[in-house]
Amino acid sequence: MALDSKIPEGPLAEKWTKHKFKSKLVNPANKRKYDVIVVGTGLAGAAAAASFGELGYNVKSFCFQDSPRRAHSIAAQGGINAAKNYQNDGDSVFRLFYDTIKGGDYRGREANIHRLAEVSVNIIDQCVAQGVPFAREYGGTLSNRSFGGAQVSRTFYARGQTGQQLLLGAYSALSRQVASGKVQLHARTEMLDVVIVNGQARGIVTRNLITGKIESHSAHAVVLATGGYGNVFFLSTNAMGSNVTAAWRAHKKGAFFGNPCYTQIHPTCIPVSGDHQSKLTLMSESLRNDGRIWVPKTAVKGLKAADAAKITEEDRDYYLERKYPAFGNLVPRDVASRNAKQMCDEGRGVGPSGLAVFLDFKDAIKRDGLETIKGKYGNLFDMYEQITGDNPYEMPMMIYPAVHYTMGGLWVDYNLMTTVPGLYAAGEANFSDHGANRLGASALMQGLADGYFVLPYTIGDYLADMPYDKISTDHEEFQKAETAVKERINTLLNINGDKTVDDFHKELGHIMWEYCGMARNEEGLKIAKEKIKALKKEFWSNVKVLGENEEMNMSLEKANRVADFIELGELMIDDAQNRKESCGGHFREESQTPEGEALRIDDEFSYVAAWEYKGEDQEEELHKEQLEFENVKLTQRSYK
């Protein structure tokens, strides 16, 4: 199958405007004849459902949480990028485009990324109109701060809870449509399959997480806005419920999976404290505006934060400032994470495990005053103290990289449609806008761009050619999908093995972190492939799933999700093994510069890897979308 990205012709800055004009429209009176399913109520999902409802479509919105407000978008802390240039510091749409494509190590689509930069300016206006309480300067104008990979201040923020405030704005828009009757909201409902009729996505099969009831829902188009798959590593900054099941089930029904090995390791997270943990906690990238990252120049075993003051300035290595003077502590996340790992590998890590570095605010507090730092980061400092017991106003934070975001996802074209007609993927669920490494504060930007400003145009172009006829859920394809879902559930419940679902998830996470984490190599990936194959075989013969289907059963929920994570993990290994270059968050030890930086191999790997599912226990087939760069020059990334 040839991949058609449907990128419009013409100059880069005119592609989106011309594409919107050429897209077919649906008459306002006819929009009410079409049904659209939106799975997920984070920023992308809530924005899309609200926008579709406002346009007049009949929308069904699904989330597995008890409220749309609990979608994981709420956890985002630091901010959202937009090329407003309020600071008059040289920002522009093209600079945001360039920073994003460079930050992604030249492995993203030019057209999609430029569109993202274009609509970023509209997002801020939309959110301010909704009442999102962005931080403001003394005179009342919106405030900005800096984030990694940029030399301008373009990040809008609401203290350390930007995601929460943006999601409340999107939720209010969604609630308005629910109240008007244009959106039907189905909470505590998990999608377990997509239904394909005559080659088109026409609905989904769901499980009610309270009663266990399996139901089908039909529509003219389906949008998946179900987030990323970072929990394949077990320990990540993602919410415990975040999973890949909706995207993976779509993949097994024909949607290609793009760049699955591209995962982002966030450099500023609270370090692992023991085997008892079920997730990790992010410390916002915004802290790198004022915090300075350092380790001792010579190893000090078990150095505590409380004893950091005993290390003199002459004996401290502010290694990011030393190695990257132009960007300092605000280098992109993949660069900061690899350098933290390098310091710890050299034996200069701090804390009881030696797997941490210091993030120190002493100089910022001395320069700006305690109250100023509290005003910027107070809730983050409080959260850190509650978790660790250390007061970061008096001693440095200890941080270490952790899995945070996934740049890979379902392959989509310029219209955000997958390889299954009528099936769309938005936000973190698709692969499209960040290449091999996402810049900080760009996830919120992409989610809202897709939901508010892209899908409302592109879905109309598809629906304009669709007949109004609705498909009954009694159709044989719905019945087949329901039967398959029920059989899988019964199989899981009847294995009655000796190991819990969490045991398998932890083992999978260990394999993925050890062999497909911050650094990867050929030998390790081969080992990981065999380990995951063995783990999958053991899972389906020895997992213990408690309870029954016809009840609230979290053990069954987890089992369904972990089974999909295991299959995804194998594909991630295949993708990492195939991509023998280093780029962004994908670091192959065999491909690095003499200074230890990621070394791309452009003539061989300048493509999007799109994987096609070929059947149970069959190797997936690789398809390549060649990336063409007409507006930027491919160079070795440098932040020095």
C-alpha positions in Angstrom: 0.0 0.0 0.0 1.4 3.4 -1.0 1.2 6.0 1.7 -0.4 9.3 0.5 0.2 12.1 3.0 -2.1 14.4 1.0 0.2 17.4 1.6 -1.2 20.3 -0.5 0.8 21.9 -3.3 2.2 25.4 -3.1 4.4 27.5 -0.8 4.6 26.3 2.8 3.0 29.4 4.3 0.0 29.1 1.9 -0.7 25.3 2.1 -3.2 25.3 5.0 -5.1 28.4 3.8 -5.5 27.0 0.3 -6.3 23.5 1.6 -9.1 24.9 3.7 -10.6 26.7 0.7 -10.4 23.6 -1.5 -11.9 21.3 1.1 -15.5 20.3 0.5 -18.1 21.7 2.9 -21.2 20.3 4.5 -24.3 22.5 4.4 -25.2 23.6 7.9 -28.7 22.0 7.6 -27.0 18.7 6.5 -24.5 18.6 9.4 -27.2 17.4 11.7 -27.6 14.3 9.5 -24.1 13.1 10.4 -22.9 11.3 13.5 -19.3 11.5 14.7 -17.7 9.5 17.5 -14.9 11.0 19.5 -13.0 8.7 21.8 -11.1 10.6 24.6 -11.8 13.9 26.4 -8.4 15.4 26.8 -7.5 18.6 25.1 -7.7 17.1 21.6 -10.9 15.1 22.2 -12.8 17.7 24.2 -11.9 20.4 21.7 -12.9 18.3 18.8 -16.2 17.1 20.3 -17.1 20.6 21.4 -16.3 22.0 17.9 -18.2 19.3 16.1 -21.2 20.0 18.3 -21.0 23.7 17.7 -20.9 23.1 14.0 -24.1 21.0 14.2 -22.9 17.4 14.0 -24.4 14.8 16.3 -21.5 13.7 18.5 -20.9 10.8 20.9 -18.0 11.4 23.3 -16.4 8.6 25.2 -13.9 8.5 28.1 -12.9 5.8 30.6 -12.6 8.3 33.4 -15.6 9.2 35.6 -15.4 12.8 34.2 -13.9 14.4 31.1 -12.0 16.6 33.5 -9.9 13.7 34.6 -8.3 13.2 31.2 -4.5 13.2 31.5 -4.2 16.6 29.8 -5.0 17.9 33.2 -1.5 16.9 34.5 0.4 19.2 32.1 2.3 21.8 34.1 4.6 24.2 32.3 2.7 26.0 29.4 1.6 26.1 25.8 3.6 27.6 22.9 2.3 30.2 20.5 4.1 32.5 18.0 2.4 35.7 19.3 5.8 37.5 19.8 4.3 39.5 22.6 7.9 39.9 24.0 9.1 41.4 20.8 12.1 39.1 21.0 12.3 37.9 17.4 9.6 35.2 17.4 7.5 34.4 14.4 5.4 31.6 12.9 8.4 30.5 10.9 10.7 30.5 13.9 8.3 28.4 15.9 8.1 26.1 12.8 11.9 25.9 12.6 12.4 25.4 16.3 9.9 22.5 16.2 11.3 20.8 13.2 14.9 21.2 14.5 13.9 20.1 18.0 12.4 16.9 16.4 15.8 16.3 14.8 14.4 16.8 11.2 12.1 13.7 11.4 8.8 15.6 11.1 6.6 16.7 8.2 7.2 20.3 7.2 3.6 20.9 6.2 2.0 19.6 9.4 4.5 21.4 11.6 4.1 24.8 9.8 0.3 24.5 10.2 0.7 23.8 13.9 2.8 27.0 14.2 0.2 29.0 12.2 -2.8 28.0 14.3 -0.9 28.4 17.6 -1.8 32.1 17.6 -5.5 31.3 17.4 -5.4 28.9 20.3 -4.4 31.6 22.8 -7.3 33.9 21.7 -9.7 31.0 21.9 -8.6 30.1 25.4 -8.6 33.6 26.7 -12.1 34.0 25.4 -13.1 30.9 27.4 -11.7 32.4 30.5 -8.4 30.4 30.9 -6.5 32.4 33.6 -3.1 32.7 31.9 -0.4 34.5 33.9 -0.2 38.2 33.2 2.4 41.0 33.5 1.8 43.9 36.0 0.1 45.9 33.2 -2.4 43.2 32.4 -0.8 41.8 29.2 -0.3 38.0 28.9 3.0 36.8 30.3 5.5 34.4 28.6 8.4 32.3 29.7 11.1 30.2 28.0 11.1 26.5 27.4 13.7 24.1 26.0 14.9 24.3 22.4 14.1 28.0 21.9 15.9 31.2 22.4 12.7 33.3 22.6 9.9 33.5 25.3 6.8 32.1 23.6 5.3 29.9 26.3 2.0 31.0 27.9 1.2 29.5 31.3 -1.0 29.4 34.3 1.6 28.9 37.1 2.4 25.1 37.1 -1.1 24.0 36.2 -1.5 25.1 32.6 -3.0 21.7 31.4 -5.7 21.8 34.1 -6.8 25.3 33.2 -6.8 24.6 29.5 -8.8 21.4 30.0 -11.3 23.2 32.1 -11.7 25.7 29.2 -12.2 22.8 26.7 -14.5 21.0 29.2 -16.7 24.1 29.6 -17.1 24.2 25.8 -17.9 20.5 25.8 -20.4 20.8 28.6 -22.2 23.6 26.7 -22.7 21.1 23.8 -23.8 18.3 26.2 -26.4 20.7 27.7 -27.6 21.6 24.2 -28.0 17.9 23.3 -25.5 17.9 20.4 -23.0 15.8 22.4 -23.9 12.6 24.2 -21.3 11.9 26.9 -20.4 8.4 27.8 -18.1 8.4 30.9 -16.6 5.2 32.4 -16.8 3.6 29.0 -13.7 2.1 27.3 -13.3 1.5 23.6 -12.2 -2.1 22.9 -12.6 -2.2 19.1 -13.2 -0.2 16.0 -15.8 -1.5 13.5 -15.0 -1.4 9.7 -17.9 -1.7 7.2 -17.1 -1.7 3.5 -13.6 -0.5 4.2 -14.7 2.5 6.3 -14.7 3.2 10.0 -18.3 3.2 11.0 -18.3 2.7 14.8 -16.8 1.3 17.9 -17.4 -1.5 20.5 -17.2 -0.4 24.1 -17.3 -1.9 27.6 -19.1 -0.1 30.5 -16.5 -0.1 33.2 -19.2 -0.1 36.0 -21.5 -2.9 34.7 -19.2 -4.7 32.2 -21.8 -4.4 29.5 -20.5 -4.7 25.9 -22.1 -2.3 23.5 -21.8 -1.0 20.0 -22.1 2.6 18.7 -22.3 3.5 15.0 -21.3 6.8 13.3 -20.2 8.2 10.0 -16.7 8.9 11.2 -14.6 8.0 14.3 -11.9 10.2 16.0 -9.4 8.7 18.3 -7.9 11.3 20.8 -6.8 8.7 23.3 -3.3 10.0 24.3 0.1 8.3 24.2 1.5 4.9 25.2 4.2 5.8 27.7 2.8 3.3 30.2 4.4 0.5 28.1 7.4 1.3 30.4 5.2 0.7 33.5 6.9 3.6 35.3 6.1 6.9 33.6 4.7 10.3 34.4 1.4 9.3 32.7 -1.7 8.7 34.7 -2.2 5.0 35.8 -5.1 4.6 33.4 -3.3 5.9 30.3 -3.1 3.2 27.7 -2.7 2.3 24.1 -5.8 0.0 23.7 -7.9 2.2 21.5 -5.1 3.0 19.1 -3.8 -0.6 19.1 -7.2 -2.1 18.3 -7.4 0.4 15.4 -4.0 -0.7 14.3 -5.1 -4.3 14.2 -8.0 -3.3 12.1 -5.8 -1.7 9.4 -4.5 1.7 10.8 -0.7 1.9 10.3 1.4 2.7 13.4 3.9 5.5 12.8 7.4 5.7 14.4 6.5 3.6 17.6 10.1 3.8 18.9 10.0 7.6 19.3 9.5 8.0 23.0 10.3 11.1 25.1 12.3 10.8 28.3 11.6 14.0 30.3 14.8 15.2 32.1 13.1 16.7 35.2 11.2 14.1 37.2 11.4 13.0 40.8 13.7 10.0 40.9 12.5 6.4 41.4 12.5 5.7 45.2 11.8 1.9 45.2 9.9 -1.1 43.8 6.7 0.1 45.5 6.1 2.8 43.0 3.4 2.6 40.4 4.1 5.9 38.6 6.6 8.8 38.5 6.0 12.5 39.1 7.0 15.2 36.6 8.6 18.5 37.6 7.8 21.0 35.0 10.4 22.0 32.3 9.6 25.6 33.3 11.8 25.1 36.3 14.8 25.1 34.0 14.2 28.8 33.4 15.5 29.6 36.9 16.9 26.3 38.2 20.5 25.4 37.5 21.4 21.7 36.9 24.6 20.4 38.4 26.6 17.5 39.8 29.8 17.4 41.8 33.0 17.5 39.6 34.2 14.5 41.5 32.0 11.7 42.7 30.5 12.0 46.2 28.7 8.8 47.0 25.2 9.2 48.4 25.3 13.0 48.4 22.0 14.3 49.9 20.3 17.5 48.9 20.7 18.8 52.4 24.5 18.4 52.1 24.7 20.1 48.7 25.7 23.4 50.2 29.0 21.7 51.4 30.0 21.4 47.7 31.7 24.7 46.8 31.1 26.5 43.5 34.5 25.5 42.3 33.6 21.8 42.8 30.3 21.9 41.0 29.8 21.0 37.3 26.9 22.9 35.7 27.3 20.6 32.8 24.6 21.9 30.5 25.8 25.4 30.8 29.4 24.2 30.2 28.5 22.0 27.2 25.8 24.1 25.6 26.5 27.8 26.4 24.0 29.2 23.8 21.0 27.3 25.4 22.4 26.4 28.8 19.8 24.6 30.9 17.1 25.1 28.3 18.4 22.6 25.8 15.7 20.2 24.4 14.5 17.3 26.5 16.4 14.5 24.7 19.7 16.4 25.1 19.1 17.2 28.8 18.1 13.6 29.6 21.0 11.9 27.9 23.4 14.3 29.6 21.9 13.5 33.0 22.3 9.8 32.3 25.9 10.4 31.2 26.7 12.1 34.5 25.2 9.3 36.5 27.0 6.7 34.3 30.3 8.5 35.2 29.5 7.9 38.9 28.8 11.6 39.6 25.0 11.1 40.3 23.6 12.2 43.6 21.2 10.8 46.1 21.1 7.3 47.7 20.8 5.5 44.3 23.3 7.7 42.5 20.6 8.1 39.8 19.8 11.8 40.2 21.2 15.3 39.5 20.6 18.5 41.3 18.2 21.3 40.1 19.2 24.3 42.2 17.3 27.6 42.7 19.7 29.2 45.1 21.0 31.8 42.6 17.5 32.6 41.3 16.2 33.2 44.9 19.2 35.4 45.6 18.6 37.3 42.3 14.8 37.7 42.2 13.7 37.1 45.8 11.8 34.3 47.5 8.4 35.7 46.7 9.0 36.0 43.0 10.1 32.4 42.8 7.0 31.4 44.9 4.8 33.3 42.5 6.2 31.4 39.5 6.6 27.9 40.8 4.9 27.7 44.3 2.6 24.8 43.6 5.5 22.8 42.0 7.7 23.4 45.0 5.0 22.4 47.4 4.3 19.2 45.4 8.0 18.3 45.5 8.2 18.9 49.2 5.1 16.8 49.9 6.6 13.9 47.9 10.2 14.0 49.0 10.2 15.8 52.3 12.9 18.2 51.1 12.2 22.0 50.9 13.5 23.2 47.5 13.6 26.8 48.7 16.4 25.7 51.1 18.1 22.9 49.2 18.3 21.7 45.5 15.7 19.4 44.0 16.9 16.0 42.9 15.7 15.0 39.5 16.2 12.2 36.9 14.8 11.5 33.5 11.6 9.5 33.1 9.3 8.4 30.3 6.8 11.2 29.6 5.4 11.4 26.1 5.3 9.4 22.9 6.0 11.1 19.5 5.0 7.9 17.7 1.3 7.0 17.2 -1.2 6.1 14.5 0.0 7.3 11.1 -2.2 10.1 9.7 -2.2 12.1 6.6 -2.4 16.0 6.4 -6.2 15.7 7.2 -5.4 13.6 10.4 -7.0 10.6 8.8 -5.4 7.2 9.4 -5.0 4.5 6.7 -8.6 3.5 7.5 -11.0 5.9 5.7 -13.2 7.7 8.2 -10.9 6.9 11.1 -9.0 10.0 12.5 -6.3 10.3 15.2 -5.7 13.6 17.0 -3.3 14.9 19.7 -0.7 12.5 21.2 -2.6 9.5 19.6 -1.1 10.4 16.2 2.5 10.7 15.1 2.3 13.8 13.1 3.9 17.0 14.5 7.0 16.4 16.6 9.4 14.3 14.7 11.8 12.3 16.9 11.6 14.7 19.9 8.8 17.0 21.1 9.8 20.5 22.4 8.4 21.4 25.8 5.0 23.2 25.8 4.1 21.8 22.4 1.8 18.9 23.4 -1.0 21.2 24.6 -0.5 23.3 21.5 -0.9 20.2 19.2 -3.9 18.8 21.1 -5.9 22.1 20.9 -4.8 22.8 17.3 -6.0 19.4 16.1 -9.3 19.6 18.0 -10.3 23.3 17.5 -8.7 24.3 14.2 -7.8 21.2 12.1 -10.4 18.4 12.4 -13.4 20.7 12.1 -12.2 21.5 8.5 -10.9 18.2 7.4 -13.7 15.9 8.7 -16.2 18.0 6.7 -14.2 17.3 3.5 -14.7 13.5 4.1 -18.3 13.6 5.3 -19.4 15.8 2.3 -19.1 12.6 0.1 -20.7 10.3 2.6 -24.4 9.3 2.3 -26.6 10.3 5.2 -27.7 6.7 5.8 -26.9 5.4 9.3 -25.7 1.8 9.9 -27.5 -0.2 12.5 -25.4 -1.8 15.3 -27.2 -5.1 14.3 -25.0 -5.1 11.2 -22.9 -8.3 10.9 -19.6 -6.4 11.3 -20.7 -4.9 14.6 -21.8 -8.4 15.8 -18.5 -9.9 14.7 -16.6 -7.2 16.6 -18.7 -7.6 19.7 -18.2 -11.4 19.7 -14.4 -11.0 19.3 -14.3 -8.6 22.3 -16.4 -11.0 24.5 -14.3 -14.0 23.5 -11.1 -12.1 24.5 -12.5 -11.1 27.8 -13.6 -14.7 28.6 -10.2 -16.0 27.6 -8.5 -13.6 30.1 -10.9 -14.5 32.9 -10.5 -18.2 32.4 -6.7 -18.4 32.3 -6.5 -18.4 36.1 -2.7 -18.4 36.3 -0.3 -17.6 39.1 1.0 -14.1 38.2 -0.9 -10.9 38.6 -1.3 -8.4 35.7 0.9 -5.9 37.5 3.7 -8.5 37.7 3.6 -8.8 33.9 3.4 -5.1 33.4 6.4 -4.4 35.6 8.4 -7.1 33.8 7.5 -5.6 30.5 8.5 -2.1 31.8 11.8 -3.4 32.9 12.6 -4.9 29.5 11.6 -1.7 27.7 13.5 0.6 30.0 16.6 -1.5 30.0 16.8 -2.2 26.2 14.6 0.5 24.5 14.9 3.4 26.9 17.4 6.3 26.8 20.0 4.3 24.9 19.5 1.4 22.5 21.9 -1.0 20.7 21.6 -3.9 18.4 22.5 -6.6 20.8 20.2 -5.3 23.5 17.3 -5.0 21.1 17.7 -8.6 20.0 17.6 -9.7 23.6 14.5 -7.6 24.2 12.7 -9.1 21.3 13.1 -12.6 22.6 12.2 -11.6 26.1 9.0 -9.9 25.0 8.0 -12.9 22.9 8.5 -15.2 25.9 6.6 -12.7 28.1 3.6 -12.7 25.8 3.5 -16.5 25.7 3.6 -16.6 29.5 1.0 -13.9 29.8 -1.6 -15.8 27.8 -1.0 -19.0 29.8 -0.3 -17.8 33.3 -2.0 -14.4 34.1 -4.4 -14.3 36.9 -7.4 -12.0 36.3 -9.7 -11.8 39.3 -13.5 -11.3 39.3 -16.1 -11.4 36.5 -16.9 -9.2 33.5 -20.4 -8.1 34.7 -19.0 -5.9 37.4 -16.5 -3.1 38.0 -13.3 -5.1 37.5 -10.0 -3.2 37.5 -8.0 -6.4 37.2 -9.8 -7.1 33.9 -9.3 -3.5 32.7 -5.6 -3.8 33.3 -5.3 -7.2 31.7 -6.8 -5.9 28.5 -4.5 -3.0 28.4 -1.3 -4.9 29.4 -1.9 -7.5 26.7 -1.9 -4.6 24.1 1.2 -3.1 25.7 3.1 -6.3 25.3 2.3 -6.5 21.6 3.1 -2.8 21.2 6.4 -3.3 23.0 7.5 -5.9 20.5 6.7 -3.4 17.6 8.7 -0.7 19.4 11.6 -3.0 19.5 11.2 -3.8 15.8 11.1 -0.2 14.9 14.1 0.7 17.1 16.0 -2.2 15.5 15.1 -1.1 12.0 16.2 2.6 12.6 19.9 2.2 12.9 20.5 5.9 13.2 20.2 8.1 16.2 17.6 10.9 16.1 16.0 12.9 18.9 14.6 10.6 21.6 15.8 7.5 19.7 19.5 7.1 20.6 21.4 4.2 19.0 24.8 3.8 20.7 26.3 2.7 17.3 25.4 6.1 15.8 26.8 9.1 17.7 29.2 11.9 17.1 32.6 12.0 18.8 31.0 14.3 21.4 28.3 11.7 22.2 25.4 13.5 20.4 22.8 11.8 18.3 24.1 11.2 14.7 21.4 11.0 12.0 21.9 9.1 8.8 19.7 11.2 6.4 20.3 9.3 3.2 18.9 6.1 4.7 16.4 7.1 7.4 14.8 10.4 6.4 11.4 8.8 6.5 8.4 8.0 8.7 8.2 4.3 9.5 4.6 3.2 9.2 3.9 -0.4 10.3 1.1 -2.6 9.0 -0.4 -5.3 11.2 -0.3 -8.6 9.3 -2.0 -11.0 11.7 -1.5 -12.8 15.0 2.2 -13.8 15.7 3.2 -12.4 12.2 5.9 -9.9 11.7 4.6 -6.5 10.8 5.3 -4.9 7.4 7.2 -1.7 7.2 6.0 1.1 4.8 8.0 4.3 4.4 6.8 7.9 3.9 9.8 9.8 2.6 10.2 13.1 4.3 11.0 16.0 1.9 12.6 19.2 3.2 12.1 22.3 0.9 12.2 25.0 3.5 14.9 24.0 6.0 18.4 22.6 5.5 19.2 19.3 7.1 22.1 19.9 9.6 23.5 18.2 12.6 21.6 19.7 15.5 23.7 22.0 17.7 22.7 23.8 20.8 26.1 25.0 21.7 
